[in-house]
Amino acid sequence: MQNKTVEDSQSQALGLTVYDLPDPLAVAQDDAGRTWGGRWRMILVLLVCASPVIASYLTFYVIRPQTLRHFGDLIQPVQAMPDIATQTLDGTTAALTDLKGQWLIVSVSSAACDALCQSNLLLQRQIRASLGREADRTDWVWLINDNAPVAPELQAGLKDAVVLRVAPDQLAKWLAPQEGHALNEHLYLVDPHGNWMMRFPARLQMDQASSLKRDWDRLLRASVSWDKAGR
């Protein structure tokens, strides 16, 4: 009788032990649930951390191009600089393509340089100076389309400018004014590859200089590998 009692107790203990063992399938399902839950939490954390970067990319590449406005007119397609002859004020001959390698802000007029011409030259000089450390990446260029002499008092203010004489018929193969305007009414922007790529509104006033500079600043930031500082 005592032996039977012991056997029953062992059977009950064994039964309880087997009953309490976890179900392998349930364990596997629980583990899978915990694994997926952990992965989703990790993904959410990564998304939260990456959201500023994602937002900046969307702003720059999707939203910003739709709202960006240019003060100057983009020339499409760009017009490559022709290999035409030039002459400095002292009579030295060269080629227009020698100007490649820098950003150029260009004006055109006769050597007599009327009030509009002088205003354009002043704008060119001041805008370039306002670029600060980026000024060495740019040249301001005055292209003279005749052979008349330049007044000495005007030359005194051109020491930082590139002044070249170019035949007007040759120059017309490259630059062009807006319809209804003359070539000397505009300022023209040329990239370091020698491509005329932007034309600014006719008869610019000094209070519009900041708008021109804004376009130029954007281009300089986007082209840090295009040119070399200084010439």
Secondary structure, DSSP 8 states (H G I E B T S, - for coil): -HHHHHHHHHHHHHHHHHHHS--HHHHHHHHHHHHHHHHHHHHHHHHHHHHHHHHHHHIIIIIHHHH---SSEEEEEEEE----EEE-TT--EEEGGGGTTSEEEEEEE-TT--HHHHHHHHHHHHHHHTTGGGGGGEEEEEEE-S-----HHHHGGGTTSEEEE--HHHHTTT----TTS-GGG--EEE-TTSEEEEE--SS--GGGHHHHHHHHHHHHHHTTTT--S--
